[in-house]
Amino acid sequence: MTSSRPILVFDLDDTLYNELSYVRSGLRAVAAFAAAETGADEAALLGLLEAALDEDRSGVFDRAFARAGVRSSRLVRRCVGVYRTHTPTLSLHPAAERCLDRFSDHRTFLVTDGNTTA
């Protein structure tokens, strides 16, 4: 039996949430983790991570940790895991929240090109 209720499909990144909010939330989680692992200052690490992100989105952890004097491929791999599995601090775009509220009686689906293992 086919339902006659409309189906709404939403993209996650930059439609419901600002993708950069997720990225910065992940950097905060990584800074906390890396500081606990290395004894480095968390705020300083976060500053280096954000500066590396602002330069280029590739190799952020490698570049930031190198600037902090930490060279460890094992730490970078672990930080990638922390980043991918952290519980993000996010807020819905206000318009997205209104839309979801307005159509709350519809079936909704979410699509994303994000990490499928998280």
C-alpha positions as CSV (number, residue, x, y, z in Angstrom):
1,M,0.0,0.0,0.0
2,T,1.4,3.4,-1.0
3,S,1.0,6.3,1.4
4,S,-0.4,9.5,-0.1
5,R,1.4,11.7,2.5
6,P,4.2,13.8,0.9
7,I,7.8,12.9,1.6
8,L,10.2,15.7,2.3
9,V,14.0,15.2,1.8
10,F,16.5,17.5,3.4
11,D,20.2,17.9,2.9
12,L,22.1,18.1,6.2
13,D,25.2,20.3,5.4
14,D,24.4,24.0,4.9
15,T,20.7,23.3,4.6
16,L,19.6,22.3,8.0
17,Y,22.9,23.1,9.8
18,N,25.9,25.3,8.9
19,E,28.7,22.8,8.0
20,L,31.4,25.0,9.4
21,S,29.7,24.8,12.8
22,Y,30.2,21.1,12.7
23,V,33.8,21.5,11.6
24,R,34.6,24.0,14.4
25,S,32.8,21.7,16.9
26,G,35.1,18.9,15.8
27,L,38.2,21.0,16.2
28,R,37.2,21.8,19.7
29,A,36.8,18.1,20.5
30,V,40.2,17.4,18.8
31,A,41.9,20.2,20.8
32,A,40.6,18.9,24.1
33,F,41.7,15.3,23.2
34,A,45.1,16.3,21.9
35,A,45.8,18.5,24.9
36,A,45.0,15.6,27.2
37,E,47.2,13.3,25.2
38,T,50.2,15.6,24.9
39,G,50.0,18.0,27.8
40,A,49.8,21.0,25.3
41,D,47.6,23.9,26.1
42,E,44.1,23.3,24.7
43,A,43.3,26.9,23.8
44,A,46.6,27.2,22.0
45,L,46.0,23.9,20.1
46,L,42.5,25.1,19.1
47,G,44.0,28.4,17.8
48,L,46.5,26.5,15.7
49,L,43.7,24.1,14.4
50,E,41.5,27.0,13.5
51,A,44.4,28.9,11.8
52,A,45.2,25.8,9.8
53,L,41.6,25.4,8.8
54,D,41.4,29.0,7.6
55,E,44.4,28.4,5.4
56,D,43.3,25.2,3.7
57,R,40.9,22.4,4.7
58,S,43.4,19.6,3.9
59,G,46.0,18.4,6.4
60,V,44.7,20.6,9.2
61,F,45.7,18.3,12.0
62,D,49.2,17.6,10.6
63,R,49.9,21.3,10.1
64,A,48.5,22.5,13.4
65,F,50.3,19.8,15.4
66,A,53.6,20.4,13.6
67,R,53.3,24.1,14.5
68,A,52.8,23.0,18.1
69,G,55.9,20.9,17.9
70,V,54.0,17.6,17.9
71,R,54.8,15.2,15.1
72,S,52.9,12.0,15.5
73,S,51.0,10.2,12.7
74,R,49.4,8.0,15.4
75,L,48.0,11.1,17.2
76,V,46.7,12.5,13.9
77,R,44.9,9.2,13.1
78,R,43.4,9.2,16.6
79,C,42.3,12.8,16.2
80,V,40.6,12.0,12.9
81,G,38.6,9.4,14.8
82,V,37.7,11.9,17.6
83,Y,36.6,14.4,14.9
84,R,34.4,12.0,13.1
85,T,32.8,10.5,16.2
86,H,32.4,13.6,18.4
87,T,29.0,14.7,19.5
88,P,28.7,18.1,17.7
89,T,27.4,21.3,19.2
90,L,25.1,22.6,16.5
91,S,22.0,24.7,16.0
92,L,19.5,24.4,13.2
93,H,19.3,27.3,10.8
94,P,16.2,29.2,12.1
95,A,14.5,28.9,8.8
96,A,15.1,25.2,8.7
97,E,13.7,24.9,12.2
98,R,10.5,26.7,11.2
99,C,10.2,24.5,8.1
100,L,10.6,21.3,10.1
101,D,8.0,22.5,12.6
102,R,5.6,23.5,9.8
103,F,5.8,20.2,8.1
104,S,6.2,18.0,11.2
105,D,3.3,15.8,10.0
106,H,5.1,14.8,6.8
107,R,7.5,11.9,6.5
108,T,11.0,13.3,6.4
109,F,14.3,11.9,5.2
110,L,17.9,13.2,5.5
111,V,20.7,13.0,3.0
112,T,24.3,13.9,3.5
113,D,27.6,13.3,1.9
114,G,29.2,13.1,5.4
115,N,31.0,10.2,7.0
116,T,28.9,7.0,6.8
117,T,30.6,5.3,9.8
118,A,29.8,8.0,12.3
